[in-house]
Amino acid sequence: MRALKRIWQAWKKIAHKIGNFQARVLLTIFYGVLVFPFGMAARLFSDPLRIKQPPKQWLDRPDEPCDMGWAKRQ
């Protein structure tokens, strides 16, 4: 019984190391395949501050009441 317990403890240490390695590899692949290309595409093709083509006139914003209720919702 003690031999099985020692084998089980050793296996848990080995499995933990394998799991850590596998997680790092899978997360690196996930980042390289999905996150990095999406980020690069968003950076190259979007212009949220409208720097590349500034608007010709001021942009209209919806009129919102500036009261305590509005301040509490922020």
C-alpha positions as CSV (number, residue, x, y, z in Angstrom):
1,M,0.0,0.0,0.0
2,R,2.8,2.4,0.8
3,A,4.5,1.7,-2.5
4,L,1.4,2.6,-4.3
5,K,1.1,5.8,-2.4
6,R,4.7,6.7,-3.2
7,I,4.1,5.9,-6.9
8,W,1.0,8.1,-6.8
9,Q,2.8,11.0,-5.2
10,A,5.6,10.7,-7.8
11,W,3.1,10.6,-10.6
12,K,1.3,13.7,-9.4
13,K,4.6,15.6,-9.4
14,I,5.4,14.4,-13.0
15,A,1.8,15.1,-14.2
16,H,2.0,18.6,-12.7
17,K,5.2,19.4,-14.6
18,I,3.7,17.9,-17.8
19,G,0.5,20.0,-17.3
20,N,2.4,23.2,-16.8
21,F,4.4,22.6,-20.0
22,Q,1.4,21.6,-22.0
23,A,-0.5,24.7,-20.8
24,R,2.3,27.0,-21.8
25,V,2.6,25.4,-25.2
26,L,-1.2,25.6,-25.9
27,L,-1.5,29.2,-24.7
28,T,1.4,30.2,-26.8
29,I,-0.1,28.6,-29.9
30,F,-3.5,30.2,-29.0
31,Y,-1.9,33.6,-28.8
32,G,0.1,33.2,-31.9
33,V,-2.8,31.9,-34.0
34,L,-5.7,34.0,-32.8
35,V,-4.9,36.9,-30.6
36,F,-1.8,38.3,-32.3
37,P,-3.2,38.4,-35.9
38,F,-6.5,39.9,-34.6
39,G,-4.6,42.6,-32.7
40,M,-2.4,43.4,-35.7
41,A,-5.4,43.6,-38.0
42,A,-7.2,45.9,-35.6
43,R,-4.2,48.1,-35.2
44,L,-3.6,48.3,-39.0
45,F,-7.2,48.7,-40.2
46,S,-9.0,50.7,-37.5
47,D,-8.8,54.4,-36.6
48,P,-10.8,54.9,-33.4
49,L,-9.4,58.4,-32.8
50,R,-9.9,59.4,-36.5
51,I,-6.3,60.5,-36.9
52,K,-5.8,59.2,-40.5
53,Q,-8.9,61.0,-41.8
54,P,-10.1,63.7,-39.4
55,P,-13.7,64.8,-39.7
56,K,-14.5,67.9,-41.7
57,Q,-16.7,69.4,-39.0
58,W,-17.5,68.9,-35.3
59,L,-19.3,65.6,-34.5
60,D,-22.8,65.9,-33.0
61,R,-23.2,64.2,-29.6
62,P,-26.6,63.3,-28.2
63,D,-27.9,65.7,-25.6
64,E,-27.8,64.0,-22.2
65,P,-28.8,65.6,-18.9
66,C,-25.9,66.3,-16.6
67,D,-27.5,65.8,-13.3
68,M,-26.9,63.6,-10.3
69,G,-28.6,60.6,-11.9
70,W,-26.3,60.8,-14.9
71,A,-23.2,61.1,-12.6
72,K,-24.2,58.1,-10.6
73,R,-24.5,55.9,-13.7
74,Q,-20.9,56.5,-14.7
